[in-house]
Amino acid sequence: MVYAMVDTSGPDSLPAPAFGPDSEEMLRCTRCELRYVPSKSTSSLRLTYCSFLCELGDLGFSIAGLEHMEPKPKAIEAPAVELDEPASEPAVVD
């Protein structure tokens, strides 16, 4: 059997993926650009952020917090009632 050697170090080749200790592919965090293993991420969006803090810093809120948030009830305002002012006589200018 003959095996052909393929050169993968050319300018158009993709770099080999980095793998974590459990042979899981490591991703790059959208916010901090660090490599992380998705199963170890504390973020609700594990495939995007490496930690809860990057998720919170990038979005301004966390998905877990959004799930538990309750809407604030709106205050009921009484409709504005216009009172008819008594008709006064027009001012006379001399």
C-alpha positions in Angstrom: 0.0 0.0 0.0 1.3 3.5 -0.9 0.3 6.5 1.3 0.6 9.9 -0.2 2.0 12.7 2.1 -0.1 15.8 1.9 1.5 19.1 2.8 -1.0 21.0 5.0 1.4 23.9 5.9 0.5 26.0 2.8 -0.9 29.5 3.0 -4.4 28.4 2.2 -4.5 25.6 4.8 -6.5 26.0 8.0 -4.6 25.7 11.3 -5.2 22.5 13.3 -8.0 22.9 15.9 -6.9 23.2 19.5 -8.3 20.5 21.7 -8.9 20.6 25.4 -8.0 17.8 27.9 -11.2 15.9 27.1 -10.5 15.9 23.4 -13.2 18.6 23.1 -12.5 21.4 20.6 -11.6 24.7 22.2 -13.5 27.8 21.0 -12.5 31.5 21.1 -14.6 33.8 23.4 -16.4 36.5 21.4 -15.5 39.2 23.9 -12.0 38.4 25.3 -10.7 36.2 22.4 -9.3 33.6 24.9 -9.6 29.9 24.0 -11.9 27.9 26.2 -13.6 24.5 26.4 -17.4 25.0 26.1 -18.3 22.4 28.7 -16.3 24.3 31.3 -18.0 27.7 30.5 -20.1 29.3 33.2 -22.0 31.3 30.6 -25.6 30.4 29.4 -24.3 31.0 25.9 -21.5 28.4 26.1 -20.6 28.4 22.4 -20.1 32.2 22.4 -18.6 33.3 25.8 -16.0 31.7 28.1 -17.6 32.9 31.3 -20.6 34.5 32.9 -18.6 37.8 33.2 -17.9 38.0 29.4 -21.6 37.4 28.7 -22.6 40.1 31.1 -20.0 42.5 29.9 -20.8 42.0 26.2 -24.6 41.9 26.4 -25.1 44.1 29.5 -27.3 41.4 31.0 -27.1 37.6 31.4 -29.5 35.2 29.8 -30.1 33.4 33.1 -31.1 36.8 34.7 -33.3 37.5 31.7 -35.1 34.2 32.2 -35.9 35.0 35.8 -36.8 38.6 35.3 -40.4 39.6 36.1 -42.0 42.5 34.3 -42.5 45.5 36.4 -46.3 46.3 36.6 -47.2 49.6 35.0 -48.7 52.3 37.2 -52.3 53.0 36.2 -52.8 56.6 35.6 -56.2 58.3 35.8 -57.3 59.8 32.6 -56.8 63.6 32.4 -60.1 65.4 32.8 -60.3 68.9 31.4 -62.5 71.2 33.4 -64.5 73.8 31.6 -63.5 77.2 32.9 -66.3 79.7 33.3 -66.5 81.9 30.3 -65.1 85.3 31.2 -65.8 88.4 29.3 -63.2 89.4 26.8 -60.7 92.0 28.0 -61.4 95.5 26.5 -58.3 97.5 25.6 -58.8 101.3 25.3 
